[in-house]
Amino acid sequence: MKPEEIHSYYDIPENARAMCSLLMRAHPGWTVWRQSANGMCHIPLWCARRVSWPDHKPPFVSGNAGLLNTAMTMMDTGSVIA
């Protein structure tokens, strides 16, 4: 699939929700959502944050759900400290 086809696929709310659910099942203790494109960013972003993080701590953000999954895995295994 081309990048624009992937973005269009996840523009369908059910598909975005399914990916968020998949990532949250794979990474218990995380909340995942897809943020729509806005004036500052021309592509929608995948966002994730640990439930235990304080409100002022920013989420991990990626334009690609697979890369977000990798970052979350690295956090879960202790390879990276946020």
Summary of the structure (lengths in Angstrom):
residues: 82
radius of gyration: 12.8
end to end distance: 32.1
largest distance: 37.3
contacts: 194
relative contact order: 0.15
helix: 44%
strand: 18%
